[in-house]
Amino acid sequence: MWNRLPGVWICVAIAIASVLFALLATNAYYTSLVVWVLTNAVLASALRFVLQIGELNIATAAFFGIGAYTTAITAVLLGWPFWLTLLLAPLVAGALSALFGWVTLRTKGPYFLLVSFAVTEVVRLIYTQTNAIGGNSGLVGMFPPMAIDAYYPALAVALLAATLFALYGVERSDLGRLFKAIENNDAIPRSVGLNVVLLKVLCVVIAGSAVGLAGGLHAYANNVIAPSDFTFFVAILALAYVKIGGEGHALGPVLGAALLTLVGQWVAGISAWENIFYGAVIVVTLLVFPGGLVGLAARARGLVTRSAR
Amino acid sequence: MELFVQLLANTLQIGAVYVLFALGLTLIFGVMKIVNFAHGAFFTAAALIVTSVVPFATVELGVPLWAGYLLAAIVAIVVVLCLGALVYSIGFQHVLKDLNGSFILSIGLLLILNGAYLAIYGGAPRTVPQVLPGTVSIFGAALTAQRLALVIVAAVVTGGLYLLIERTRLGLALRAVAMDQEAAMLQGMPFNRVALYGFLIGAALAACAGVLMAPINAVTPVSGDEFLIKAFIIIIIGGLGSVTGAIIGGLFIALIESMGGYFFDPSTATLAMFILVIAFLLVRPQGILGNVE
């Protein structure tokens, strides 16, 4: 798919097939699974999107939660219309990402990693301490309107797939090249007069809006949300998807999310073994196939498509 | 006055464990430039081992409680050192100085180890009988003898580490590698071996903290993770890689926690701590004693 158009069209075809599947399948378990796979794909892609500037943004989990809470608060507590609540999720998450980025992107590397981690915990603690939004038990009762209810999974899949394509589109644009340039050496873009901090903030805002939308869709898909759904562990799993799929290509996180979410359904249940399973997958992938599935495919074809790292 | 002394005593006992925990993290970061999320797993391993060796020693071997506890402490530290060496040679050795790679690896290890503890010990909290019963009164502040012992042992260990880093050849090597790995290697320092020693010292510090906490708090397979989050805050405040910074940061966070917990409530204190860190980073991103890259 790198540099070749047919790959993109195959992905579009897969996306349309997923939407049709969500529209036509009668088994609610499978349709919700498709929505969940794509939600995870967006989380992983957003995490990888910020990795383009070389930063690991644990607060991806926080903005997913902010999107979900924005939708849930406006829908359940304020009773605002469906489309507005859904539109506000990426807007609020994006605005808060801008604030977050403006404050924290003065730091980088390990400091940014740990601060984004701290922010995620702060946001979660704020939910648990605020009784107006349900405290520890969260919010219940986000339902799509009756007219849309039957099509909701298809709508969610379509919006999530569109988000994935949008992230890919930005990555391939000139803006995406600037992000890569920052990762490689941020002194060079700065030396040609670019505002590096502003570009970094923009990168975090794009990723934050994407996961905000995914959060809003998740609120309606799940009908119930709680602070414990938005711990830093969400970002850790997203990171596992990125690593398994391979971060060298935009398709990597999507593949990783699909694979691990589906396999995760199968091992889920016994929490001890679920942890061991995810842990082992991460460790083995990192040490044995550092490029992930995408890197493996590239090596198999004898092509060096791994970009940047 | 009495209240103030009591709060100060609380600060010291909370801070003692934080300092040990954060010292290990900061040492590992300084030498290997990795953020080790699995650090809490060393703490938990040591505490869990104490909870199983103490009953075994006192019941099966019939030794007195204090001897059983000492035996448990030695077993725990030795096992954690072996675990550390294993984790280092299988994993961390291959991702030295790769921030994202080592972070992900440590997460994977944390999941495996936590899962293993859960599979072996189950999720129920485990306790150890009081090793030193009774309370001690200092300037009107009541302190259980166990907690006083914890503070003293932690202070001795911290002092020992400080001497090790400042006065010995190994300490010199650790500092040199932390400062500039390539220059240190050019002087003939075996980076891999120094990194291993740094990692093992860090693991042993976490194990000490675990051994000391086991008789005081009930132990669960995720006990170490609670400390981990605070330890990260401590080393951000103190400056990543700075030993003195970790000590100052640890005591500072303990102070906020005991004051905030007394005058407000524990979750407000935690929230205040996080917000303080973020505010702090705005002013001084590299921490109190950190170096700018």
Interface residues (C-beta under 8 A of the other chain):
Chain A: L51 L56 V103 T104 R106 T107 G109 P110 Y111 L113 L114 V115 F117 A118 V119 E121 V122 L125 I126 T128 Q129 I236 L239 A240 K243 S271 A272 W273 E274 N275 I276 F277 Y278 G279 A280 V281 I282 V283 L286 L287 P290
Chain B: F29 K33 V35 I90 G91 H94 V95 L99 N100 G101 F103 I104 L105 I107 G108 L109 L110 L111 I112 L113 N114 G115 A116 L118 A119 I229 F232 I233 I235 I236 L240 S267 T268 T270 L271 F274 I275 V277 I278 L281 L282 P285 Q286 E293
